[in-house]
Amino acid sequence: MVSDAAPQQRRLRAQSFPVDLSKFKNLKLDYRRPQLSEQEKSDLLDNINIFRDAIVAFSATGNARGVSGHTGGPFDTAPEVCILLAFINANPEKFIDTFFDEAGHRVATQYLLSTLDGHIDPEHLLNYREANSKLPGHPELGLTPGVKFSSGRLGHMWAMINGVALANKDKNVIMLGSDGSQQEGDDAEAARLAVAQNLNVKLFIDDNDVTISGHPSDYMKGYSVTKTLEGHGLKVVRAEGENIDSLFKAVCEVVAYNGPAAVVASRKIAPEIEGIEGESHAHDVIPVAVAKKYLTKRGYTEDQLKFYDDIKPKSFSYDYKGVTSDKGANRVIFGEAVNMVLDKLSKEEAARRVMVIDSDLEGSTGLKGIHSAHPEVFVPSGVMERGNFSAAAGFGFGGNGERQGVFSTFSAFLEMCLSEMTMARLNHCNVLCHFSHSGVDEMADNTCHFGLNHFFADNGLEDTAPTSLYFPADGEQMKAIVNTVFWDQGIRIVFSTRSKVPYILKQGTQDKLYGADYKFVPGKEEVVRTGTAGYVVSFGDMLYRSLDAVERLREQGVDVGLINKPTLNVVDEETLKVYGSSPFVLVVESISQKNGLGSRLGTQLIQRGFTPKYKHIGTFHEGCGGITDQIPYQKLHPADIESEIRKLMA
Ligand SMILES: Cc1ncc(C[n+]2csc(CCOP(=O)(O)OP(=O)(O)O)c2C)c(N)n1
């Protein structure tokens, strides 16, 4: 399918996709006839089984190659998709033939639909989430042949398809929904418009009671998708998702209805997949062993499933200079650092003064560690970033820093909370935020999950309370920053990456630069290496990569210096003079090249009368999928940094 395929893709293409998709029948069913004949039912069930086998077979390759993925969600919605496909086949003029999905992680559905439409070779599906395969973790319009929309940030789809429905009043607009995505506030706004305008949006919601951190029925008492949608005025039909008669009848009723309507299909996630059914980890990629067991039970032979043995995680080894060989996960260390602050308080004092709220990502953003060590401060919550941020801000309202709200999610979703940040600032709220998964490193979830726009958060005026943006370079610096700024006032934001980072060493030693004798000073830029030829200014995960480039050049006699800027949005006049008066400044960052530090520092230098040769590099184009490939794809590998330095010196 893809002409610039990597060698591994070509090899896999020669293998055979185990599921015979030619057996998938082009069924035609009329939604005005809610009763299935025995033959229709049997054909439909065959299609559902083929669809589900295929989802299991190819999504498990994400597990085999170590790039993760999602199986449970797309597996669940196969019956709804197969029924709706048959409706579209019978009455194409009545539908927009796109299965808009507000839960973009269920992208396997879109790749399979595109394959059934003839846009993708079945064998190519076995490259799911592989770098450059054009099968990234979320659907991207214009990237993958046959994929008809972009999705991946929960709760962003319904509002858009309202517009599609307004532009196509004579057609049904389909959206696959989920009990996770429906928690987002935007869905409530979309519901009101859909009802007020009587739009023909048809929602098919997989109410499997599973999201990433567990079961909504446990962590969000009182939440009901059905009652919520009914309360907005939609027609809602509940169905047993795994009972084809019940589901078929409900889908017919909702499609035949004139106006906004939803099927809420209840089922355990990954039904009948032994080992993961009903479990919250079924949300993630299915382990190869579980997939093999399932497919074997479904009649596939050992020989047909041999292809998994050929898929190996990509290894990437590189000997970085100036750092330890061991690495720390800063996104986990954030939680440990908060625990170190909380350990100093009694449980009562901690509960009175600190509130840590989750947004269904506690395992990914380090809050899980706080949840287990200090349950007295922890509030589990749903996929509701804006509301949860404001709750954290409100906890710290009026407390002079004596009370702190702590909030976390992925850096990508910082963009969702900007207006709430403005109001939190105007209310003098005290809130410590942790935005993990910054930049692009190891982000197979790809472009919609990149954390690029950190500076957007600093959106107050010069005379309002400052918003501090901190991006520690390693685990020791993370601890020092959290310890120093925890009880400060205002909005403080700490960033980390999905990937682990090594520890920065003092020049020519094996001692950690940010070890026991280090004291973090907010706003201070740190000279990691002094140099006369010019300076690299960097921070976060790009500091160790920049250090490697700098060390290699220094070994060759090029005296390049390196600055760490752990507070992104404060000018340190003293240090700026040091690099400003050197021959060149190169800013290296993994956030957006368009909006990052580099887009500001040049002006700050000129305003102070410094005119070194200047360049900045950062993330500049949409992702390539995969794990270790993202950084070199953005031309941010140490070799790229070295080459940029050489160009500035030429
Ligand atoms: C705006 C936003 N917040 C958080 C996430 C991270 N996230 C991805 S899937 C998910 C939970 C999904 O639950 P659900 O949609 O019900 O899917 P299922 O577990 O059934 O596959 C979360 C929190 C996201 N993709 N977008």
The ligand as an ORCA input file, in Angstrom:
! r2SCAN-3c Opt
* xyz 1 1
  C      -9.204     14.598     25.774
  C      -8.597     13.300     26.127
  N      -8.344     13.011     27.406
  C      -7.741     11.855     27.733
  C      -7.391     10.954     26.775
  C      -6.645      9.700     27.138
  N      -7.552      8.544     27.008
  C      -7.529      7.784     25.912
  S      -8.690      6.581     25.961
  C      -9.206      7.053     27.511
  C     -10.334      6.344     28.200
  C     -11.234      5.793     27.227
  O     -12.368      5.160     27.692
  P     -13.437      4.768     26.576
  O     -13.531      5.897     25.620
  O     -14.670      4.330     27.258
  O     -12.761      3.604     25.767
  P     -12.645      2.014     26.025
  O     -11.938      1.832     27.328
  O     -14.013      1.469     26.058
  O     -11.838      1.543     24.871
  C      -8.461      8.150     27.940
  C      -8.665      8.803     29.242
  C      -7.679     11.292     25.432
  N      -7.341     10.503     24.416
  N      -8.298     12.450     25.159
*
